[in-house]
């Protein structure tokens, strides 16, 4: 359970952190529309749900593949962070989610793969993933990533707009 009032990073406004279950219930995502939305997939327990809002993003955390898919069907996300480390199975549901989202090109996609294998990075680059990292970065790394995503999203919108 997420303690929405306090973390080591300080207080986070409750409206900035939403769970996947709340998305399925239809609550919360549109309350703070001026903030872009970020979906964390398979990243529970790393504390990123506290870092992402502090970098200007509305955060949704999906703790299962089913919740992640449901969230992506109900809400557009400007940034999606996915851990695909798992067992390395090329048919894993997380890898399939990444492939589907990459083909849709509906937002920035960051993928965290296995540290010991270059195959994950080759796969991610072939899909045109915006950001790839072997292993899961620390909180500072995710904070930097969120800041870079804002710059990239702004650059993309000025080119397409």
C-alpha positions in Angstrom: 0.0 0.0 0.0 1.3 3.4 -0.9 1.6 5.9 1.9 0.3 8.9 -0.1 1.1 11.5 2.5 4.8 10.9 3.3 7.9 9.4 1.8 11.6 9.9 2.3 11.3 12.4 -0.6 8.8 14.5 1.4 5.0 14.8 1.0 3.4 14.2 -2.4 0.0 15.5 -3.1 -2.4 12.6 -3.2 -3.8 13.7 -6.5 -0.5 13.1 -8.2 -0.3 9.3 -7.4 -2.9 7.0 -8.7 -3.0 3.2 -8.6 -3.9 1.0 -11.5 -7.0 -0.1 -9.6 -8.2 3.5 -9.4 -7.8 3.8 -13.1 -10.0 0.8 -13.7 -12.6 2.3 -11.4 -12.5 5.5 -13.5 -11.4 7.7 -10.7 -8.8 10.3 -10.5 -6.8 10.6 -13.7 -8.5 13.7 -15.1 -8.5 15.8 -11.9 -5.1 17.3 -12.6 -5.0 17.6 -16.4 -2.2 20.2 -16.6 0.3 17.5 -15.6 1.4 14.9 -18.1 0.7 11.3 -17.1 3.4 8.6 -16.5 2.6 4.9 -16.2 5.0 2.7 -14.1 4.7 -1.0 -15.2 6.2 -3.8 -13.1 8.2 -1.3 -11.0 6.5 -1.6 -7.6 8.8 -1.4 -4.6 11.4 0.9 -6.1 9.9 4.2 -4.8 9.6 5.7 -8.2 5.9 6.6 -7.5 7.4 9.3 -5.2 10.0 10.6 -7.6 7.9 10.9 -10.8 5.4 13.5 -9.3 8.2 15.6 -8.0 9.5 15.9 -11.6 6.1 17.3 -12.9 4.4 14.1 -13.9 1.1 12.5 -12.7 2.0 9.0 -11.7 0.0 5.8 -12.2 1.5 2.5 -10.9 0.4 -0.8 -12.4 1.5 -3.7 -10.4 0.4 -6.4 -12.9 0.3 -6.8 -16.6 -3.5 -6.9 -16.5 -3.6 -3.5 -14.8 -1.0 -2.1 -17.2 -3.1 -3.1 -20.2 -6.3 -1.8 -18.7 -4.6 1.5 -17.9 -3.3 1.9 -21.4 -6.7 1.2 -22.8 -8.4 3.8 -20.6 -5.9 6.6 -20.5 -3.3 8.2 -22.8 0.1 8.4 -21.2 2.9 10.8 -22.3 5.5 8.5 -20.7 5.5 4.8 -19.9 8.3 3.1 -17.9 8.5 -0.7 -18.1 10.7 -3.3 -16.4 11.0 -6.3 -18.8 13.7 -8.1 -16.9 11.7 -11.1 -15.9 12.8 -14.4 -17.1 14.0 -13.3 -20.5 11.1 -15.1 -22.3 10.7 -13.3 -25.7 6.9 -14.0 -25.3 6.6 -12.5 -21.9 3.5 -10.3 -21.5 5.7 -7.3 -20.5 7.7 -7.6 -23.7 4.4 -7.9 -25.7 3.1 -4.8 -24.0 6.2 -2.9 -25.0 6.0 -4.0 -28.6 2.3 -3.0 -28.8 2.9 0.4 -27.3 5.9 1.0 -29.5 3.9 0.3 -32.6 1.1 2.6 -31.5 3.6 5.5 -31.0 1.3 7.2 -28.5 4.0 8.5 -26.1 7.5 8.1 -24.9 8.5 4.6 -23.8 11.4 3.8 -21.5 12.4 0.2 -21.0 14.6 -1.4 -18.3 16.1 -4.7 -19.5 18.5 -7.3 -18.1 21.9 -6.1 -17.2 23.8 -9.2 -18.5 22.3 -9.4 -22.0 22.7 -7.1 -24.9 19.8 -8.9 -26.7 17.3 -6.7 -24.8 18.9 -3.5 -25.9 19.0 -4.7 -29.6 15.3 -5.6 -29.3 14.4 -2.3 -27.8 16.4 -0.3 -30.4 14.7 -2.2 -33.2 11.4 -1.1 -31.8 12.5 2.5 -31.7 12.2 2.8 -27.9 12.8 6.4 -26.7 15.0 5.2 -23.8 16.6 1.9 -22.9 18.6 1.0 -19.7 20.2 -2.3 -18.8 18.9 -2.7 -15.3 16.7 -0.5 -13.3 18.1 3.0 -12.5 18.1 4.5 -9.1 15.7 7.3 -8.0 18.1 10.0 -9.3 18.3 8.3 -12.6 14.5 8.1 -12.9 14.3 11.7 -11.9 16.7 12.7 -14.6 14.7 10.5 -17.1 11.4 12.3 -16.2 13.1 15.7 -16.7 14.5 14.6 -20.1 11.0 13.2 -21.1 9.5 16.6 -20.5 12.1 18.2 -22.9 11.6 15.5 -25.5 7.8 15.7 -25.3 7.9 19.4 -25.7 10.3 19.1 -28.7 8.0 16.5 -30.3 4.9 18.6 -29.8 6.6 21.6 -31.4 7.6 19.6 -34.4 4.2 17.9 -34.9 2.1 21.0 -33.9 
